[in-house]
């Protein structure tokens, strides 16, 4: 097992990890929004899956989640939104 570093070294690494985690969360949120937007624009989910790290099914679930969150923010139901192409 690797010995534990001194507190200053550990703190520096934890700051780096926290910054990277924060950047990853922002990038993932952006990607999820883009997946929902692409589906709404009519891009087939199989095509989305080929260009993202998600399968077609995960892309659909992500787009459904984003659509539901957007609908909740705007006080509408996802069904009241324009056709999102969820059958693709």
C-alpha positions in Angstrom: 0.0 0.0 0.0 1.2 3.5 -0.8 2.1 5.5 2.4 -0.1 8.5 3.2 1.4 11.8 2.1 2.0 14.7 4.4 -1.1 16.9 5.0 0.1 19.7 2.7 0.6 17.3 -0.2 -2.7 15.6 0.4 -4.5 18.9 0.6 -3.0 20.0 -2.7 -4.1 16.8 -4.4 -7.6 17.0 -2.9 -7.9 20.6 -4.3 -6.9 19.3 -7.8 -9.4 16.5 -7.5 -12.2 18.9 -6.4 -11.4 21.2 -9.3 -11.4 18.3 -11.8 -14.6 16.9 -10.4 -16.3 20.3 -10.6 -15.2 20.7 -14.3 -16.4 17.2 -15.0 -19.8 17.9 -13.5 -20.2 21.1 -15.6 -19.1 19.3 -18.8 -21.5 16.4 -18.1 -24.4 18.8 -17.5 -23.6 20.6 -20.8 -23.4 17.3 -22.6 -26.8 16.2 -21.2 -28.4 19.5 -22.3 -27.0 19.0 -25.8 -28.3 15.5 -26.0 -31.8 16.7 -25.2 -31.5 19.5 -27.7 -30.2 17.2 -30.4 -33.1 14.8 -29.9 -35.6 17.7 -29.9 -34.0 18.9 -33.2 -34.7 15.4 -34.7 -31.2 13.9 -34.5 -31.7 10.1 -34.1 -30.6 8.7 -30.8 -28.5 6.0 -32.5 -26.5 8.9 -34.1 -26.3 10.7 -30.7 -25.0 7.4 -29.2 -22.3 7.2 -31.9 -20.9 10.6 -30.9 -21.2 10.4 -27.1 -20.1 8.0 -24.4 -23.7 6.9 -24.0 -25.8 4.1 -25.5 -29.0 4.9 -27.4 -31.0 3.9 -24.3 -28.9 6.1 -21.9 -29.2 9.0 -24.4 -33.0 8.6 -24.3 -33.1 8.5 -20.5 -30.8 11.5 -20.3 -33.0 13.5 -22.8 -36.2 12.4 -20.9 -34.6 13.6 -17.6 -33.6 17.0 -19.1 -37.0 17.5 -20.7 -38.7 16.7 -17.4 -36.4 19.1 -15.5 -37.1 21.8 -18.1 -40.8 21.2 -18.0 -40.8 21.4 -14.2 -38.9 24.8 -14.3 -41.4 26.2 -16.8 -44.5 24.6 -15.1 -45.5 22.5 -18.1 -45.7 18.8 -18.5 -43.1 17.1 -20.8 -46.1 15.9 -22.9 -47.0 19.5 -23.5 -43.6 20.2 -25.0 -43.1 20.0 -28.8 -42.5 16.4 -30.1 -39.0 15.5 -28.8 -38.7 12.5 -31.1 -38.5 10.0 -28.1 -39.6 7.2 -30.4 -36.2 7.3 -32.2 
